[in-house]
Amino acid sequence: MLTITAVKAFNDNYIWVLQQAQAHVYVVDPGDAKVVINYLNANQLTLAGILLTHHHRDHTGGVAELQAYSGNQLTVYGPNNEAIADMTHPLGAKTQPMFTLDYLNAPLQVLDVPGHTAGHIAYVIEDALFCGDTLFSGGCGRLFEGTPAQMLASLKQLSQLPENTRVYCAHEYTLSNLKFALAVNPNNIELQAYNEQAKKLRSQDEPTIPSTIALERAINPFLRAADPDIVASIKQHFNAIKPTKLDELSCFTLLRQWKDIF
């Protein structure tokens, strides 16, 4: 069975360590090499490879040092249409949608999820989704390079994964996301309950991640942009909008604009 462990980095990043029974592991989005090396040494583990979701430095900044630490033997997977200097194996859903990693003995699926960046990808292995900065618990990534239409399509793709899929995003943004979600959808009972649970976890310095697809479908406003209650909140917030019918993309676009300045 796949074991997934969080290594904390910077203020709120999670670097995910993937391991089966062997002592060889893979890491996802290692922005900081030192915390990974400390974890490997403390647990007598060998780094077999790296999975990158996108090119931002807080996700890739540790790759060169980890490659040197590992004797330049690492396989570094990443998005095939982003320029990442230390990537050895570019991937995309159209070119290599499925493959198996050495030592993990389980098929790994590649998903194209542009929006946060133009070439952002995600990985699914067993019941675990590693989605970088595309889907967060209670939120989604900012649109630095992609369009609202791209991000909406990417989130729809992720939301259609099996509901028991565990969501391993790359940042601990949950409480701030839920504060916004409650402003948008204050009468959502499941959202209220999750907010209390998340606050308790964070008060104990415990991660709120992983979430699940089922939970995100229920509480994440960016997966529910066409919900009537959320549409009403959007119209109320942007009070210059005439009370005409808004399509889902328009609602999503306005929701993202609202969150950007929340």
DASULCOR-V229638 format. One record per run of one state. SS is the DSSP state (A for helix, B for strand, O for the rest). FROM is the first residue (numbers start at 1). LEN is the number of residues. If there is no record, write none. Layout:
# DASULCOR-V229638
ss->SS from->FROM len->LEN
ss->SS from->FROM len->LEN
This chain:
# DASULCOR-V229638
ss->O from->1 len->2
ss->B from->3 len->7
ss->O from->10 len->3
ss->B from->13 len->7
ss->O from->20 len->4
ss->B from->24 len->5
ss->O from->29 len->4
ss->A from->33 len->10
ss->O from->43 len->3
ss->B from->46 len->6
ss->O from->52 len->5
ss->A from->57 len->4
ss->O from->61 len->2
ss->A from->63 len->7
ss->O from->70 len->5
ss->B from->75 len->5
ss->O from->80 len->9
ss->B from->89 len->3
ss->O from->92 len->6
ss->B from->98 len->3
ss->O from->101 len->6
ss->B from->107 len->6
ss->O from->113 len->8
ss->B from->121 len->5
ss->O from->126 len->2
ss->B from->128 len->5
ss->O from->133 len->2
ss->B from->135 len->2
ss->O from->137 len->2
ss->B from->139 len->2
ss->O from->141 len->7
ss->A from->148 len->12
ss->O from->160 len->6
ss->B from->166 len->4
ss->O from->170 len->1
ss->B from->171 len->1
ss->O from->172 len->2
ss->A from->174 len->11
ss->O from->185 len->4
ss->A from->189 len->15
ss->O from->204 len->7
ss->B from->211 len->2
ss->A from->213 len->7
ss->O from->220 len->1
ss->A from->221 len->3
ss->O from->224 len->4
ss->A from->228 len->10
ss->O from->238 len->10
ss->A from->248 len->13
ss->O from->261 len->2
